[in-house]
Amino acid sequence: MVLDNKALTELLENIVDELTRRITFANRTDTLEELLEEMGLKQMMPTPSAFETPKNGKIVVIGKSEIKEDVMLAIAKKLGITNEFEFVLDYYGAEKYPYRKLQYSSTYRLVMFGPIPHSTAGKGDSSSTIAEMESRPDMYPRVVRLCSSNDLKITKTGFKKALWQLVDEGYLQTSA
């Protein structure tokens, strides 16, 4: 069946209206990628770009630590890092931390992780909060895992090394 111009125009308008409704809903419910895949249009999904954070934004250190805050602040100061720090250095605090506040925030620059519980409020469908944040650089500040012998662990050496590397690559600024 071949439609005349008027019928074709009406059909196209109805299709555009319906697609707009579906795509808007899918975007709001974080199912846009799945919808486009179902429609055979996944290749049209824009590639997310990394979320830009301010160089002087806060650095959050989350995870069980034997190192005290003042020791970490002294290490950062010695390296010339002037960013403000936020510390959550216990399992309970890491489990209850409002990770969603980090999404698209112009307040935070970096999140450094030590050992945290696997089941936290911010993990979404991912295996852990860390994996969730690493997989979404378009939404969260940069994530750094603090490790010792391939295990998540906050040590003086690991903390200093991670900060130094970030300064060296120009991600963190120093006062010097």
Phi and psi in degrees as a GROMACS rama.xvg file:
@    title "Ramachandran Plot"
@    xaxis  label "Phi"
@    yaxis  label "Psi"
@TYPE xy
-107.499  128.284  VAL-2
-90.6292  148.49  LEU-3
-76.3458  171.652  ASP-4
-59.2745  -41.1652  ASN-5
-64.7904  -46.1551  LYS-6
-66.3858  -39.4221  ALA-7
-64.6034  -43.3436  LEU-8
-61.5907  -44.0965  THR-9
-63.0286  -42.8294  GLU-10
-61.2891  -46.1724  LEU-11
-62.2512  -40.809  LEU-12
-63.1258  -41.9533  GLU-13
-64.848  -40.8011  ASN-14
-64.987  -44.4838  ILE-15
-62.1161  -43.2381  VAL-16
-61.109  -45.4804  ASP-17
-66.7236  -43.272  GLU-18
-63.381  -41.3151  LEU-19
-60.7254  -44.3224  THR-20
-61.8276  -47.7822  ARG-21
-65.4087  -44.1117  ARG-22
-66.895  -40.8636  ILE-23
-62.9165  -44.4256  THR-24
-63.5236  -44.9402  PHE-25
-62.4163  -38.3057  ALA-26
-64.7393  -43.2068  ASN-27
-65.0299  -32.3766  ARG-28
-99.969  11.0109  THR-29
58.3617  39.2156  ASP-30
-124.467  18.2862  THR-31
-61.7521  -43.4481  LEU-32
-60.2451  -42.7897  GLU-33
-64.5467  -41.584  GLU-34
-62.305  -46.5417  LEU-35
-63.663  -35.5461  LEU-36
-65.0536  -44.1645  GLU-37
-58.6564  -34.9396  GLU-38
-85.722  -2.24574  MET-39
74.2608  25.0112  GLY-40
-122.178  20.024  LEU-41
-58.8304  -30.7697  LYS-42
-64.3092  -14.7296  GLN-43
-85.8288  -9.57047  MET-44
-65.8337  126.011  MET-45
-65.0339  145.487  PRO-46
-78.0565  125.965  THR-47
-66.6977  141.636  PRO-48
-100.538  157.996  SER-49
-63.9652  140.756  ALA-50
-73.2066  125.792  PHE-51
-82.3951  129.23  GLU-52
-118.216  153.801  THR-53
-72.4588  138.593  PRO-54
-59.8769  -28.184  LYS-55
-96.3341  14.8202  ASN-56
-68.384  165.022  GLY-57
-64.7702  150.036  LYS-58
-110.487  123.959  ILE-59
-104.073  130.992  VAL-60
-114.904  117.526  VAL-61
-124.376  130.524  ILE-62
140.244  156.418  GLY-63
-61.3803  130.34  LYS-64
-142.512  141.551  SER-65
-90.942  -14.3093  GLU-66
-84.7759  135.548  ILE-67
-80.9457  156.393  LYS-68
-55.5222  -45.0142  GLU-69
-62.6603  -30.9556  ASP-70
-68.9317  -44.2067  VAL-71
-65.168  -40.3512  MET-72
-63.2813  -37.513  LEU-73
-65.3261  -39.6909  ALA-74
-62.8939  -46.4828  ILE-75
-62.4387  -43.1559  ALA-76
-61.9649  -42.351  LYS-77
-61.5871  -32.4442  LYS-78
-81.1301  -6.86786  LEU-79
86.1158  13.8836  GLY-80
-80.3327  125.875  ILE-81
-106.4  -0.249709  THR-82
-59.6595  149.317  ASN-83
-76.7621  145.868  GLU-84
-112.324  150.397  PHE-85
-128.488  130.399  GLU-86
-118.324  135.746  PHE-87
-133.676  90.0151  VAL-88
-107.629  30.0566  LEU-89
-141.733  158.575  ASP-90
-60.6299  -45.5236  TYR-91
-62.6304  -44.1877  TYR-92
-62.1532  -40.9442  GLY-93
-66.5395  -36.1752  ALA-94
-68.3569  -36.6822  GLU-95
-98.4202  -1.29846  LYS-96
-59.9541  137.527  TYR-97
-81.2425  77.1492  PRO-98
-57.453  -28.4871  TYR-99
-60.1706  -25.7996  ARG-100
-67.3616  -16.2365  LYS-101
-81.5459  -17.6205  LEU-102
-64.8557  127.322  GLN-103
51.6295  27.0651  TYR-104
-86.0679  132.955  SER-105
-89.3059  8.40896  SER-106
-91.1501  -29.384  THR-107
-108.301  143.515  TYR-108
-107.977  -37.229  ARG-109
-153.461  144.624  LEU-110
-123.091  121.202  VAL-111
-107.915  126.114  MET-112
-111.7  134.608  PHE-113
-107.201  -157.568  GLY-114
-68.4928  128.682  PRO-115
-134.506  160.977  ILE-116
-62.8132  149.233  PRO-117
-69.6175  -34.1037  HIS-118
-98.7394  99.6868  SER-119
-129.45  165.658  THR-120
-64.6304  -22.7825  ALA-121
-96.7925  10.7156  GLY-122
-83.7725  -15.5676  LYS-123
55.2869  -133.614  GLY-124
-89.3353  -0.452432  ASP-125
-80.5315  169.575  SER-126
-72.1152  -23.3134  SER-127
-157.459  165.653  SER-128
-61.9126  -39.8064  THR-129
-61.6324  -47.4113  ILE-130
-61.3886  -40.6255  ALA-131
-60.1902  -47.7805  GLU-132
-69.7676  -37.4995  MET-133
-66.0652  -33.2669  GLU-134
-80.4041  -6.04374  SER-135
-128.865  63.2369  ARG-136
-67.134  -11.8593  PRO-137
-79.1767  -9.17031  ASP-138
-120.931  -28.0634  MET-139
-120.389  158.263  TYR-140
-64.2239  166.455  PRO-141
-58.6054  143.709  ARG-142
-112.948  135.029  VAL-143
-126.408  128.894  VAL-144
-90.6254  126.16  ARG-145
-92.2159  115.666  LEU-146
-128.145  155.543  CYS-147
-140.523  123.304  SER-148
53.6424  44.7748  SER-149
65.8835  7.06033  ASN-150
-108.173  144.812  ASP-151
-62.3963  122.471  LEU-152
-162.904  133.337  LYS-153
-94.1025  111.427  ILE-154
-123.086  160.604  THR-155
-58.3806  -46.7567  LYS-156
-63.3889  -46.9941  THR-157
-64.31  -40.9753  GLY-158
-63.1179  -48.9911  PHE-159
-62.7129  -44.6327  LYS-160
-61.651  -43.6831  LYS-161
-63.8858  -44.8448  ALA-162
-63.8293  -44.1608  LEU-163
-60.5588  -42.3093  TRP-164
-62.488  -41.0132  GLN-165
-67.9241  -35.2051  LEU-166
-67.7656  -44.5209  VAL-167
-60.1492  -38.079  ASP-168
-85.3469  -0.07573  GLU-169
83.7952  10.0593  GLY-170
-77.14  -35.7874  TYR-171
-112.18  141.14  LEU-172
-94.5624  154.848  GLN-173
-121.357  162.482  THR-174
-78.8372  -18.8062  SER-175
